[in-house]
Amino acid sequence: MKIYGPVSSFSQSVIPQLGGLAIELTVEELSSLRLTERRCISALGAVSAWSNRQVAALATALNLAAVFTAVLNSTKQSPSQLDSSTLVAMGYIVCGAKTTEINSFNAVEFSKAVRWLGQLTLSCSEEQLDALVGLLTHSLAFGPISSWGTDVFIEIGVLAAGLPDFAMSALVKEQIEGISPKAISMIPPKRFYVALNHRQISMFSYEQAAAVTTEQFSALSDVQRTALAMVLTPWENRPVDFRGKSLGLALSHSPLCLVLGLLMLLIVLPCPDPICPGT
């Protein structure tokens, strides 16, 4: 990158060419970038390795925050003035915004951008995700979470991981069906345990259940784990006393097995004398 001179002098044609090299820039260098064109913002927003290539999560947060600040400075806009196209262009950089800045986003513009942002594996903190979901509940966006259908959950993608406890604990089957496996994997373990009961977990699809992480599984109760296992291994039948404990493992048999079993019994049972041959 030295051939281009100081970072502050990078032209709008050079920045999009940085690609993954952008994560090697220091906080100060990122802050000095001139991001006057949307294609430059989009290029940096498409870099997904910010968190993977940094020494610590704190450094990652500082880098994203620096880029977010650089975007605001370059576009001469406040967080509340960002439109949907700019938010989409930002991509992963959205997680560089402070919670207070997220709260000031235009809810309508953010709801327009969420279809694209929701498909990214955002490295936002739990507080940031909560704030982003709060924007979506605005009356001019998607409205109260209780009114959201499958289509809304499909549209918001990973942001479903930011649902508050009370909303998550009230989810019904229609809503759960719209939650992506990626969103399931991003739910904080403690929230997963507290907010999702065994009945809701039993409504998971196989893909959703398979997305549960080791950390999430470790936080679950025995009953929640049993409900999850019933989704992952539907050929097994684990009767569950939903008042608090599993009743153990019981195997269910297919109709074919039952028929074969009856045939074997007929073969080995002694034949009644009146109808046995040779009597």
Secondary structure, DSSP 8 states (H G I E B T S, - for coil): -GGG--GGG--TTTHHHHGGGGGGS-HHHHHH----SHHHHHHHHT---TTTTSSSHHHHHHHHHHHHHHHHHHHT--GGG--HHHHHHHGGGGGGS-HHHHHTS-HHHHHHHHHHHTTS-----HHHHHHHHHHHTSTTTT--GGG--HHHHHHHGGGGGG--HHHHTT--HHHHTTS-HHHHHHS-HHHHHHH--HHHHTT--HHHHHT--HHHHHHS-HHHHHHHHHHH-TTEE--EETTTEE---EE---HHHHHHHHHHHHHHS---GGGSTT-
